Amino acid sequence: MSTQTTGTIAVFGATGQQGGAVVDALLDHKARVRALVRNPQSDRAQALAARGVELAVIRADDPASLAAALATVEGFYFMTPEANSLEEVEAEIRIGTALVDAAVEAGVPHVVFNSVFGADRESGVPHHDSKHWIEEHLRKSGLRAVMVRPTAFMENFASVMAPSLEHGEIVLRLPLPEDVALKMISVRDVGRVAAALLLDTAEAPSGAVELVGDELTGPQIAAAFGARAGLPARYEALPLSVLPNDLDKAMFRQFAEAAEDPSDLAVVRSIEPATLDLVEWIRATGWTAPTNVAGS
Ligand SMILES: NC(=O)c1ccc[n+]([C@@H]2O[C@H](COP(=O)([O-])OP(=O)(O)OC[C@H]3O[C@@H](n4cnc5c(N)ncnc54)[C@H](OP(=O)(O)O)[C@@H]3O)[C@@H](O)[C@H]2O)c1
């Protein structure tokens, strides 16, 4: 693949899921990548270096280190770390704000912020409103910027939202009513869309792209996994009270409300034609039925 970019693209979060996918896509385009890392000796940082990624050591609370790492780059991608408490939400806002300010200081020509679906407005979900505020800060900064706003990661079905195998049946349980469609995207496609915007091979005339690769109800998701496993499948809607913290409760409440929001899957596919739907993600990841057979 070719790229229109000759300069370096800086990536914050490159050792993580989304930033890692952005690096993968940028390297596929033969772009030069500089990863902003706090620990250059970590296995993940070293794996990036082994693939030709330049490592710039930063501390999120050290503005000079951030501005130095962003010097002379042509584009800058950043995400903000997961927050599971209000304290972590505050830290997320501090990091996002510091990264925007450093990009201004360094005069970065083009920024892509990895926000979240619905962050165009306040939603009452603390770790989504944090991204709304970072978006606002970025918008006011005067930088040329695009927001990518992912919905729930399909990868959650391989971890925190994994279906189980019980008595020869695939069972999916989520704190979501069964008639509500969950909007979702693969992390791979978050990376591909962000990279296309960074490399200017795609445009977002509205200044933001809502990242949706599929939207399915709980029973439809369960059926997709059941079909892959060749087993019957069932969905059980759980109450919000099963969730460990108030942030997640607010988020799942908002998932149900956001089901009414229109999703423009065509916009994402116009940027990344191979955007995975859930069935394709299940196939692409080689998902197989879990072995934790409960009670049988
Ligand atoms: N899960 C979902 O379905 C979903 C959907 C939409 C949006 N989101 C949002 O996505 C974000 C998480 O993205 P992800 O899953 O890609 O994250 P991740 O895999 O946990 O990676 C986090 C990255 O941030 C870096 N990092 C964390 N704290 C740092 C600090 N203080 N200084 C420097 N680097 C730091 C980590 O570096 P180290 O390697 O040094 O730790 C790592 O590279 C959250 O904001 C979440 O709200 C999640």
The ligand as a MOL file (V3000), in Angstrom:
LIG
                    3D

  0  0  0     0  0            999 V3000
M  V30 BEGIN CTAB
M  V30 COUNTS 48 52 0 0 0
M  V30 BEGIN ATOM
M  V30 1 N -13.7970 -1.0030 25.4390 0
M  V30 2 C -14.6420 -0.4420 24.5750 0
M  V30 3 O -15.5690 -1.0930 24.0620 0
M  V30 4 C -14.4620 1.0210 24.2040 0
M  V30 5 C -15.2620 1.5690 23.1920 0
M  V30 6 C -15.0780 2.9060 22.8430 0
M  V30 7 C -14.1260 3.6730 23.4990 0
M  V30 8 N -13.3800 3.1040 24.5010 0 CHG=1
M  V30 9 C -12.3630 3.9540 25.1570 0
M  V30 10 O -11.0880 3.5120 24.7040 0
M  V30 11 C -10.1030 3.8980 25.6560 0
M  V30 12 C -9.1940 2.7170 25.9440 0
M  V30 13 O -8.5390 2.4060 24.7460 0
M  V30 14 P -7.7040 1.0640 24.5790 0
M  V30 15 O -8.5850 -0.0980 24.9150 0
M  V30 16 O -7.0410 1.1350 23.2760 0 CHG=-1
M  V30 17 O -6.6600 1.2440 25.7830 0
M  V30 18 P -5.5530 0.2080 26.2890 0
M  V30 19 O -5.4550 -0.9770 25.4040 0
M  V30 20 O -5.8030 0.0090 27.7510 0
M  V30 21 O -4.1980 1.0490 26.1200 0
M  V30 22 C -3.9380 2.1690 26.9030 0
M  V30 23 C -2.7420 2.8810 26.3020 0
M  V30 24 O -2.5480 4.1250 26.9800 0
M  V30 25 C -1.2410 4.1540 27.5340 0
M  V30 26 N -1.2950 4.8850 28.7850 0
M  V30 27 C -2.1800 4.7080 29.7890 0
M  V30 28 N -1.9290 5.5820 30.7720 0
M  V30 29 C -0.8630 6.3230 30.3720 0
M  V30 30 C -0.1270 7.3710 30.9760 0
M  V30 31 N -0.4380 7.8730 32.1760 0
M  V30 32 N 0.9170 7.8900 30.2920 0
M  V30 33 C 1.2490 7.3950 29.0870 0
M  V30 34 N 0.5930 6.4090 28.4610 0
M  V30 35 C -0.4610 5.8690 29.1120 0
M  V30 36 C -0.8620 2.6960 27.7360 0
M  V30 37 O 0.5410 2.5990 27.8230 0
M  V30 38 P 1.2840 1.4590 28.6950 0
M  V30 39 O 1.5670 0.3370 27.7280 0
M  V30 40 O 2.5130 2.1380 29.1880 0
M  V30 41 O 0.3500 1.0470 29.7980 0
M  V30 42 C -1.4450 2.0830 26.4700 0
M  V30 43 O -0.6330 2.3370 25.3690 0
M  V30 44 C -10.8480 4.3540 26.9050 0
M  V30 45 O -10.8350 5.7710 26.9390 0
M  V30 46 C -12.2740 3.8460 26.6700 0
M  V30 47 O -13.2270 4.6590 27.3120 0
M  V30 48 C -13.5050 1.7920 24.8530 0
M  V30 END ATOM
M  V30 BEGIN BOND
M  V30 1 1 1 2
M  V30 2 2 2 3
M  V30 3 1 2 4
M  V30 4 1 4 5
M  V30 5 2 4 48
M  V30 6 2 5 6
M  V30 7 1 6 7
M  V30 8 2 7 8
M  V30 9 1 8 9
M  V30 10 1 8 48
M  V30 11 1 9 10
M  V30 12 1 9 46
M  V30 13 1 10 11
M  V30 14 1 11 12
M  V30 15 1 11 44
M  V30 16 1 12 13
M  V30 17 1 13 14
M  V30 18 2 14 15
M  V30 19 1 14 16
M  V30 20 1 14 17
M  V30 21 1 17 18
M  V30 22 2 18 19
M  V30 23 1 18 20
M  V30 24 1 18 21
M  V30 25 1 21 22
M  V30 26 1 22 23
M  V30 27 1 23 24
M  V30 28 1 23 42
M  V30 29 1 24 25
M  V30 30 1 25 26
M  V30 31 1 25 36
M  V30 32 1 26 27
M  V30 33 1 26 35
M  V30 34 2 27 28
M  V30 35 1 28 29
M  V30 36 1 29 30
M  V30 37 2 29 35
M  V30 38 1 30 31
M  V30 39 2 30 32
M  V30 40 1 32 33
M  V30 41 2 33 34
M  V30 42 1 34 35
M  V30 43 1 36 37
M  V30 44 1 36 42
M  V30 45 1 37 38
M  V30 46 2 38 39
M  V30 47 1 38 40
M  V30 48 1 38 41
M  V30 49 1 42 43
M  V30 50 1 44 45
M  V30 51 1 44 46
M  V30 52 1 46 47
M  V30 END BOND
M  V30 END CTAB
M  END
